[in-house]
Amino acid sequence: MIDSQLITSLQTSVSKASDEVAYKKLYYYFHPLLRRFAFNLLGNTEIADEIVSDVLLKLWIMREKMDMVQDLKLYLFKATQNACLNYLKSATHRNNLLTEQVTEQDAVYSFTESEYTCSEIQQLIANAVNQLPPNARWFFVLLKSTVLAMRR
């Protein structure tokens, strides 16, 4: 456990001298704490790890301004929280949820073409596409028209 005086000292070294060793100490101290926090918000280890890495990378990129931060720990937790909330609001998150739902439904309701007519399958696909966000839906419509054009 690093005390607040050491954090402040490391923060100053990073800000004033671009001290990579000091940054690495801060990184290795905060990364597991922030990752656990992000995982609790998101429920996904990979996404939590990616968000925390991005937050800590931005800390290095903005290191000259780091001395303006009063409480680095609070700042990093708030930045991680905001990044997680932005992710949850994003289309990527909604698409991931839809993909998970489709995968779960496939496992529960696996079917063969012999169980459904072609028109029923097309209707299931159309319903799934209509539930996508507008940009993703546009992509699938474009993909469908491209595939149909290739068949001709």
N, C-alpha and C positions, 0 to 999 in steps of 0.2 A: 504494500500500500504506500503510495506516495502522498506526502503531506502537502497542504496547500502552498506552503512557502517554496517547496521544490518545484511544484507545478508552475508557480509564478516565475521562478528563476529560469526554468526551461523555456517557458513562454517568451521571456525577455531575450534569451539567447537565440531563439529561432527568429524572433522579430527583428532584432538589431543586427545579428551577425549571420543570418541564414544558416545557423548551426544544424547540420544534418543529424548529428549524433543526438542533440537535444530533441529534435523532431522525432527521431526514431523512439526515444524513450517515452515521449508523449503518446506516440502512435501505439506502441506495445502496451502501454498502461490503459489507454482509453478504448482501444479496439474491442477487447472482450466485453467490457461494460456496455458500450454502445451497441454491440452486436446482440447481446442478451435483451437489451431494451427494445431494439428494433424488432427482434423476433417476437417479443411479447405483443407488439403492436400489429405485426403482419402475419405471424404464424408460419413463416416460410424462411428457412435458414439461408437459402441461396440469395434471395432478394434482400434479406436483412444484411447479409455480408456485403453485397454489392452497394447498398445504400451507405453503410458505414464507411466503406472504402472511399466512396465518392466524397462524403463529408470530410474525411480526414485528408484526402487529396486537396480539396478546396482550401483547407486550413493551410497547407503548404504553399499553395498558389497565392494566397492572400496574406502570406506571412508578414509582410511589411506593416500591415494594418493590425496585426495580432496584439500589439501592445495596447491598443485601444479597448480591448476586451477586459472588463473588470473581473469576471468569474468565468474562466475558460471551461470548467466542468459544466456549469449551467449552460453556457453558450453551445457547447457541443451536443448536449442532450436536447436542447431546443432545436438546433439545426437538424439533428437526426429525426426528431419528432416531426418537424415540418416536411422533411424529405419523405418520410413514411406516409404522411397524410397526402402529400402531392402524388405519391405513387398510387395510393388507394383511390384517388380521384381520377387517375389517368385511364386512358383507353387500354393501355397495356394490361393493367390489372383486370379490367372488365373482360378483355379477350382471354386472359389466363383463366378466369373463373368460368367462362363459357366453355373453354377447352376441357377443363376439369369436369364440368357437368356432362358434356358430351361423352367423355371417357367413362364416367360413372354410369351413364345411361347405357352405353354400349355393353358394359360388363353385366348390368342387370337385365337389359332387354336385347341381348344379342339375337340377331335375326338373320335369316338368309333371304335371298331374293325370292325363293319359292314361297315364303310366308307372306310376302307383300307384292302387290303389282307394281309395275314401274311407276305408275302415276302416284301411288301412295308414297313410294320412296322419294319421288320428286317433291311431293307436298311436305314431307318431313324435312327435307333439305331446305326448301323455301321458308318454312317456319323458323328453322334455326338461323338462317341468314337474316331474316327480318328482325330477329332479336339482337343482332349485332349493332354496335355503334355505327353512325352514318359512314365514317371513313372506312371501316372494315367491310361494311355492307357494299360500299362502292367498289372495293377491291374484288369481292366475290362476283359482283355483277360483271365487272370488266373481265375477270378470269373466265367466267361462263361464256361471254360473247367471243373471247379469243379462242376458247376450245371449240365452240360451235363453228367459227370461221375456219379453223384448221381442219375440221371434219369434211368441209365442203370441197 
